[in-house]
Amino acid sequence: MSEETGNPAAESTTDEAALPFVAPCRELRPAATLDWVRQGWRDMWSAPRQSLTYGTIVVLLSWTLAGIALKWGGYFELLVLILGFILIAPVLAVGTYAISDQLERGLKPRLRSCLSEERRCFGNLMVFALMLLVVFLVWWRAGSAVHIFFPLDPESTDWRDYVEFFGIGSAVGAIFASVVFSAAAFSLPMLVDRRVDSVTAVVSSVNAVLRNKPTMLAWGLIIALAVAPGYALLFIGREHGASLALVMALLGITLPLIGHATWHAYKQAIDASAYPKDAPAD
């Protein structure tokens, strides 16, 4: 006698087992990065209220972190904290991925739907956020060590005094940034777009980055250029609070823009069609 089939639990287990561990990736041209920025700019101004709301949240968090660093630390602790903040910024951009997803589906973006998307993948996001937090804390200690071994006089106005410090600091930071960039480049948009676990999303992201090194190097430079003007203000009239406020305010625009652009980068780079796609959030 043949056994009956049609057990939903068994079918679900079989379907999950049949899913690939790594999503296939496409070959990307460096020029594609400019197209991502253009599409990201279009998305941001197609839903300005929703996008800038996330930007405002980033600004408020930045001000809070800056206040803590200045109150219990100093100027160089502030630099380390702000640069390290970029390591965990991808998690804050998850809402912008949901906005771009809704625009792509022809829906009117709503913050409520974005929050629903974030709640759905909350568990995987927390796993990813925990990983970033560990990297952030290690980066904090590494940045402090660089400051100890290469001390600077905060009152110095000679730019040559900063060359050695920032040369070593940039080399150390580049290691941490490369790890986080490879893991976060496409994984978070994939978690929003498809029902996948964080391990599959991260491995798929790292695989796509390694297979498109010149393009992803260009993309990393674009991201760096997007935030560079804000950080440059830290060295212009740094004794004035207005300079610091402008640094943080610029992140309110650049982070949503990069977030939207990252969504389009993911859609071009990763073929996630094998994984189940979520229904539009209510």
C-alpha positions as a Markdown table, in Angstrom:
| # | Residue | x | y | z |
|---|---|---|---|---|
| 1 | Met | 0.0 | 0.0 | 0.0 |
| 2 | Ser | 1.4 | 3.3 | -1.0 |
| 3 | Glu | 1.8 | 6.0 | 1.6 |
| 4 | Glu | -0.3 | 9.2 | 1.2 |
| 5 | Thr | 1.5 | 12.3 | 0.2 |
| 6 | Gly | 0.4 | 15.9 | 0.6 |
| 7 | Asn | 1.7 | 16.5 | 4.2 |
| 8 | Pro | 2.3 | 20.3 | 4.2 |
| 9 | Ala | 5.1 | 20.0 | 6.8 |
| 10 | Ala | 6.9 | 17.4 | 4.8 |
| 11 | Glu | 6.5 | 19.4 | 1.6 |
| 12 | Ser | 7.8 | 22.5 | 3.3 |
| 13 | Thr | 10.9 | 20.6 | 4.6 |
| 14 | Thr | 11.6 | 19.2 | 1.2 |
| 15 | Asp | 11.2 | 22.6 | -0.4 |
| 16 | Glu | 13.6 | 24.2 | 2.1 |
| 17 | Ala | 16.1 | 21.4 | 1.6 |
| 18 | Ala | 16.0 | 22.0 | -2.2 |
| 19 | Leu | 16.9 | 25.7 | -1.9 |
| 20 | Pro | 20.5 | 26.6 | -2.9 |
| 21 | Phe | 22.9 | 27.5 | 0.0 |
| 22 | Val | 24.3 | 30.4 | -2.1 |
| 23 | Ala | 22.2 | 32.5 | -4.5 |
| 24 | Pro | 23.8 | 32.8 | -7.9 |
| 25 | Cys | 25.3 | 36.2 | -8.8 |
| 26 | Arg | 25.6 | 38.1 | -12.0 |
| 27 | Glu | 28.7 | 39.8 | -13.5 |
| 28 | Leu | 28.5 | 43.6 | -13.0 |
| 29 | Arg | 30.2 | 46.4 | -14.8 |
| 30 | Pro | 31.8 | 49.3 | -12.8 |
| 31 | Ala | 29.6 | 51.7 | -14.7 |
| 32 | Ala | 26.5 | 50.1 | -13.2 |
| 33 | Thr | 27.3 | 51.8 | -9.9 |
| 34 | Leu | 26.3 | 55.2 | -11.4 |
| 35 | Asp | 23.0 | 53.7 | -12.5 |
| 36 | Trp | 22.4 | 52.5 | -8.9 |
| 37 | Val | 22.9 | 56.0 | -7.6 |
| 38 | Arg | 20.5 | 57.4 | -10.2 |
| 39 | Gln | 17.8 | 54.9 | -9.3 |
| 40 | Gly | 18.4 | 55.5 | -5.6 |
| 41 | Trp | 18.0 | 59.2 | -6.1 |
| 42 | Arg | 14.7 | 58.6 | -8.0 |
| 43 | Asp | 13.4 | 56.4 | -5.2 |
| 44 | Met | 14.3 | 58.8 | -2.5 |
| 45 | Trp | 12.4 | 61.7 | -4.1 |
| 46 | Ser | 9.5 | 59.4 | -5.1 |
| 47 | Ala | 8.9 | 58.8 | -1.4 |
| 48 | Pro | 10.7 | 61.8 | 0.3 |
| 49 | Arg | 8.7 | 61.8 | 3.6 |
| 50 | Gln | 9.4 | 58.1 | 4.2 |
| 51 | Ser | 13.0 | 58.2 | 3.1 |
| 52 | Leu | 13.9 | 61.3 | 5.1 |
| 53 | Thr | 12.2 | 59.9 | 8.2 |
| 54 | Tyr | 14.8 | 57.2 | 8.2 |
| 55 | Gly | 17.5 | 59.8 | 7.6 |
| 56 | Thr | 16.2 | 61.8 | 10.6 |
| 57 | Ile | 16.4 | 58.8 | 12.8 |
| 58 | Val | 20.0 | 58.3 | 11.8 |
| 59 | Val | 20.8 | 62.0 | 12.5 |
| 60 | Leu | 19.2 | 61.7 | 16.0 |
| 61 | Leu | 21.2 | 58.6 | 16.8 |
| 62 | Ser | 24.3 | 60.3 | 15.5 |
| 63 | Trp | 23.8 | 63.3 | 17.8 |
| 64 | Thr | 23.2 | 61.0 | 20.7 |
| 65 | Leu | 26.4 | 59.0 | 20.1 |
| 66 | Ala | 28.4 | 62.2 | 19.5 |
| 67 | Gly | 27.1 | 63.7 | 22.8 |
| 68 | Ile | 28.1 | 60.5 | 24.7 |
| 69 | Ala | 31.6 | 60.6 | 23.1 |
| 70 | Leu | 32.2 | 64.2 | 23.9 |
| 71 | Lys | 30.9 | 64.0 | 27.4 |
| 72 | Trp | 32.8 | 60.9 | 28.6 |
| 73 | Gly | 35.7 | 60.9 | 26.0 |
| 74 | Gly | 37.3 | 63.4 | 23.7 |
| 75 | Tyr | 37.7 | 64.5 | 20.1 |
| 76 | Phe | 39.6 | 61.4 | 18.9 |
| 77 | Glu | 37.1 | 59.1 | 20.7 |
| 78 | Leu | 34.5 | 60.9 | 18.8 |
| 79 | Leu | 36.3 | 60.2 | 15.5 |
| 80 | Val | 36.6 | 56.5 | 16.2 |
| 81 | Leu | 32.9 | 56.3 | 17.3 |
| 82 | Ile | 31.6 | 58.1 | 14.2 |
| 83 | Leu | 33.8 | 56.1 | 11.8 |
| 84 | Gly | 32.7 | 52.9 | 13.6 |
| 85 | Phe | 29.1 | 54.0 | 13.3 |
| 86 | Ile | 29.3 | 53.5 | 9.6 |
| 87 | Leu | 29.9 | 49.8 | 10.2 |
| 88 | Ile | 26.5 | 49.4 | 11.7 |
| 89 | Ala | 24.7 | 51.9 | 9.5 |
| 90 | Pro | 23.5 | 49.2 | 7.0 |
| 91 | Val | 21.1 | 47.8 | 9.5 |
| 92 | Leu | 19.5 | 51.3 | 9.9 |
| 93 | Ala | 19.0 | 51.4 | 6.1 |
| 94 | Val | 16.7 | 48.4 | 6.1 |
| 95 | Gly | 13.6 | 50.6 | 5.9 |
| 96 | Thr | 14.9 | 52.2 | 2.7 |
| 97 | Tyr | 15.1 | 48.8 | 1.1 |
| 98 | Ala | 11.5 | 48.2 | 2.0 |
| 99 | Ile | 10.5 | 51.6 | 0.4 |
| 100 | Ser | 12.3 | 50.7 | -2.8 |
| 101 | Asp | 10.7 | 47.3 | -2.8 |
| 102 | Gln | 7.2 | 48.9 | -2.5 |
| 103 | Leu | 8.0 | 51.3 | -5.3 |
| 104 | Glu | 9.2 | 48.4 | -7.5 |
| 105 | Arg | 5.9 | 46.6 | -6.8 |
| 106 | Gly | 3.9 | 49.7 | -7.9 |
| 107 | Leu | 2.7 | 50.3 | -4.4 |
| 108 | Lys | 2.5 | 53.6 | -2.5 |
| 109 | Pro | 5.3 | 53.4 | 0.2 |
| 110 | Arg | 4.0 | 53.5 | 3.7 |
| 111 | Leu | 6.0 | 53.6 | 6.9 |
| 112 | Arg | 3.6 | 51.0 | 8.4 |
| 113 | Ser | 4.5 | 48.6 | 5.7 |
| 114 | Cys | 8.2 | 49.2 | 6.1 |
| 115 | Leu | 7.9 | 48.5 | 9.8 |
| 116 | Ser | 6.0 | 45.3 | 9.0 |
| 117 | Glu | 8.8 | 44.2 | 6.8 |
| 118 | Glu | 11.3 | 44.9 | 9.5 |
| 119 | Arg | 9.3 | 42.9 | 12.0 |
| 120 | Arg | 9.1 | 39.9 | 9.7 |
| 121 | Cys | 12.9 | 39.6 | 9.3 |
| 122 | Phe | 13.6 | 40.9 | 12.8 |
| 123 | Gly | 15.3 | 37.7 | 14.0 |
| 124 | Asn | 17.7 | 37.5 | 11.1 |
| 125 | Leu | 18.4 | 41.2 | 11.3 |
| 126 | Met | 19.3 | 40.9 | 15.0 |
| 127 | Val | 21.8 | 38.1 | 14.1 |
| 128 | Phe | 23.4 | 40.4 | 11.6 |
| 129 | Ala | 23.3 | 43.3 | 14.0 |
| 130 | Leu | 25.0 | 41.3 | 16.6 |
| 131 | Met | 27.8 | 40.4 | 14.2 |
| 132 | Leu | 28.2 | 44.1 | 13.3 |
| 133 | Leu | 28.2 | 45.0 | 17.0 |
| 134 | Val | 31.1 | 42.7 | 17.7 |
| 135 | Val | 33.0 | 44.1 | 14.8 |
| 136 | Phe | 32.2 | 47.6 | 16.0 |
| 137 | Leu | 33.5 | 46.9 | 19.5 |
| 138 | Val | 36.7 | 45.4 | 18.2 |
| 139 | Trp | 37.1 | 48.4 | 15.9 |
| 140 | Trp | 36.6 | 50.7 | 18.9 |
| 141 | Arg | 39.4 | 49.0 | 20.8 |
| 142 | Ala | 41.7 | 49.0 | 17.7 |
| 143 | Gly | 41.0 | 52.7 | 17.1 |
| 144 | Ser | 41.8 | 53.4 | 20.8 |
| 145 | Ala | 45.1 | 51.4 | 20.5 |
| 146 | Val | 46.1 | 53.4 | 17.4 |
| 147 | His | 45.5 | 56.6 | 19.4 |
| 148 | Ile | 47.6 | 55.3 | 22.3 |
| 149 | Phe | 50.6 | 54.3 | 20.1 |
| 150 | Phe | 50.3 | 57.3 | 17.9 |
| 151 | Pro | 49.3 | 60.1 | 20.3 |
| 152 | Leu | 48.4 | 63.6 | 18.8 |
| 153 | Asp | 48.0 | 66.9 | 20.4 |
| 154 | Pro | 44.3 | 67.9 | 20.0 |
| 155 | Glu | 45.5 | 71.6 | 19.9 |
| 156 | Ser | 47.8 | 71.0 | 17.0 |
| 157 | Thr | 47.0 | 72.8 | 13.7 |
| 158 | Asp | 49.8 | 71.2 | 11.6 |
| 159 | Trp | 48.1 | 68.8 | 9.2 |
| 160 | Arg | 51.4 | 66.8 | 8.9 |
| 161 | Asp | 50.9 | 65.7 | 12.5 |
| 162 | Tyr | 47.9 | 63.8 | 11.4 |
| 163 | Val | 49.4 | 61.9 | 8.5 |
| 164 | Glu | 50.9 | 59.0 | 10.5 |
| 165 | Phe | 47.9 | 58.7 | 12.7 |
| 166 | Phe | 45.4 | 58.6 | 10.0 |
| 167 | Gly | 47.6 | 56.5 | 7.7 |
| 168 | Ile | 47.8 | 53.7 | 10.3 |
| 169 | Gly | 44.2 | 54.2 | 11.4 |
| 170 | Ser | 42.9 | 54.0 | 7.8 |
| 171 | Ala | 44.8 | 50.8 | 7.2 |
| 172 | Val | 43.3 | 49.2 | 10.3 |
| 173 | Gly | 39.8 | 50.6 | 9.5 |
| 174 | Ala | 40.0 | 49.3 | 6.0 |
| 175 | Ile | 40.3 | 45.7 | 7.2 |
| 176 | Phe | 37.1 | 46.1 | 9.3 |
| 177 | Ala | 35.3 | 48.0 | 6.6 |
| 178 | Ser | 36.1 | 45.3 | 4.0 |
| 179 | Val | 34.7 | 42.5 | 6.1 |
| 180 | Val | 31.5 | 44.4 | 6.9 |
| 181 | Phe | 31.1 | 45.7 | 3.4 |
| 182 | Ser | 31.4 | 42.2 | 1.9 |
| 183 | Ala | 28.9 | 40.8 | 4.4 |
| 184 | Ala | 26.4 | 43.7 | 4.2 |
| 185 | Ala | 26.6 | 44.7 | 0.5 |
| 186 | Phe | 23.7 | 42.5 | -0.6 |
| 187 | Ser | 22.6 | 40.4 | 2.4 |
| 188 | Leu | 20.2 | 42.9 | 4.1 |
| 189 | Pro | 18.3 | 43.7 | 0.9 |
| 190 | Met | 18.0 | 40.0 | 0.3 |
| 191 | Leu | 16.6 | 39.4 | 3.8 |
| 192 | Val | 13.9 | 42.1 | 3.0 |
| 193 | Asp | 13.2 | 40.7 | -0.4 |
| 194 | Arg | 13.1 | 36.9 | 0.2 |
| 195 | Arg | 12.5 | 34.4 | 3.0 |
| 196 | Val | 16.1 | 33.4 | 3.6 |
| 197 | Asp | 18.2 | 32.9 | 6.7 |
| 198 | Ser | 21.0 | 35.3 | 7.6 |
| 199 | Val | 23.8 | 32.8 | 6.8 |
| 200 | Thr | 22.6 | 32.3 | 3.2 |
| 201 | Ala | 22.2 | 36.0 | 2.7 |
| 202 | Val | 25.7 | 36.8 | 4.0 |
| 203 | Val | 27.4 | 34.0 | 2.1 |
| 204 | Ser | 25.6 | 35.1 | -1.1 |
| 205 | Ser | 26.7 | 38.7 | -0.5 |
| 206 | Val | 30.3 | 37.8 | 0.1 |
| 207 | Asn | 30.3 | 35.5 | -3.0 |
| 208 | Ala | 28.9 | 38.3 | -5.2 |
| 209 | Val | 31.4 | 40.8 | -3.9 |
| 210 | Leu | 34.4 | 38.5 | -4.5 |
| 211 | Arg | 33.2 | 37.8 | -8.0 |
| 212 | Asn | 32.8 | 41.5 | -8.9 |
| 213 | Lys | 35.8 | 43.0 | -7.2 |
| 214 | Pro | 36.4 | 46.0 | -9.6 |
| 215 | Thr | 32.7 | 47.0 | -9.5 |
| 216 | Met | 32.4 | 46.6 | -5.8 |
| 217 | Leu | 35.6 | 48.6 | -5.3 |
| 218 | Ala | 34.0 | 51.4 | -7.3 |
| 219 | Trp | 30.8 | 51.1 | -5.3 |
| 220 | Gly | 32.8 | 51.3 | -2.0 |
| 221 | Leu | 34.5 | 54.5 | -3.3 |
| 222 | Ile | 31.1 | 56.0 | -4.1 |
| 223 | Ile | 29.9 | 55.3 | -0.6 |
| 224 | Ala | 33.1 | 56.8 | 0.9 |
| 225 | Leu | 32.7 | 59.9 | -1.3 |
| 226 | Ala | 29.0 | 60.2 | -0.2 |
| 227 | Val | 30.0 | 60.5 | 3.5 |
| 228 | Ala | 33.4 | 62.2 | 3.0 |
| 229 | Pro | 32.1 | 65.8 | 2.8 |
| 230 | Gly | 30.5 | 65.4 | 6.2 |
| 231 | Tyr | 33.5 | 64.0 | 7.9 |
| 232 | Ala | 35.7 | 66.7 | 6.3 |
| 233 | Leu | 33.8 | 69.3 | 8.4 |
| 234 | Leu | 35.1 | 67.7 | 11.5 |
| 235 | Phe | 38.5 | 69.3 | 10.7 |
| 236 | Ile | 37.0 | 72.7 | 9.9 |
| 237 | Gly | 36.3 | 74.8 | 13.0 |
| 238 | Arg | 36.0 | 71.6 | 15.1 |
| 239 | Glu | 35.7 | 73.7 | 18.2 |
| 240 | His | 32.3 | 74.9 | 17.0 |
| 241 | Gly | 29.3 | 72.7 | 17.6 |
| 242 | Ala | 27.7 | 73.7 | 14.3 |
| 243 | Ser | 30.4 | 71.8 | 12.4 |
| 244 | Leu | 29.5 | 68.6 | 14.2 |
| 245 | Ala | 25.8 | 69.2 | 13.7 |
| 246 | Leu | 26.4 | 69.6 | 9.9 |
| 247 | Val | 28.3 | 66.3 | 9.8 |
| 248 | Met | 25.4 | 64.4 | 11.2 |
| 249 | Ala | 22.8 | 66.3 | 9.2 |
| 250 | Leu | 24.4 | 65.2 | 5.9 |
| 251 | Leu | 24.0 | 61.6 | 7.0 |
| 252 | Gly | 20.3 | 62.2 | 7.0 |
| 253 | Ile | 20.4 | 62.6 | 3.2 |
| 254 | Thr | 23.3 | 60.4 | 2.2 |
| 255 | Leu | 22.3 | 57.2 | 4.1 |
| 256 | Pro | 18.8 | 57.0 | 2.6 |
| 257 | Leu | 20.3 | 57.7 | -0.9 |
| 258 | Ile | 22.9 | 54.9 | -0.5 |
| 259 | Gly | 20.2 | 52.6 | 1.0 |
| 260 | His | 17.9 | 53.0 | -2.0 |
| 261 | Ala | 20.9 | 52.6 | -4.4 |
| 262 | Thr | 21.9 | 49.4 | -2.5 |
| 263 | Trp | 18.5 | 47.9 | -3.2 |
| 264 | His | 19.0 | 48.3 | -6.9 |
| 265 | Ala | 22.6 | 47.0 | -6.6 |
| 266 | Tyr | 21.2 | 43.9 | -5.0 |
| 267 | Lys | 18.5 | 43.4 | -7.7 |
| 268 | Gln | 21.1 | 43.6 | -10.4 |
| 269 | Ala | 23.8 | 41.5 | -8.6 |
| 270 | Ile | 21.8 | 38.6 | -7.0 |
| 271 | Asp | 19.5 | 36.1 | -8.7 |
| 272 | Ala | 17.3 | 35.2 | -5.7 |
| 273 | Ser | 14.4 | 33.8 | -7.8 |
| 274 | Ala | 14.9 | 30.3 | -6.2 |
| 275 | Tyr | 13.8 | 31.6 | -2.8 |
| 276 | Pro | 10.2 | 32.4 | -1.9 |
| 277 | Lys | 9.2 | 36.0 | -2.1 |
| 278 | Asp | 7.1 | 37.7 | 0.5 |
| 279 | Ala | 3.7 | 39.0 | -0.1 |
| 280 | Pro | 3.3 | 42.8 | 0.2 |
| 281 | Ala | 3.0 | 43.9 | 3.8 |
| 282 | Asp | -0.3 | 45.2 | 5.0 |
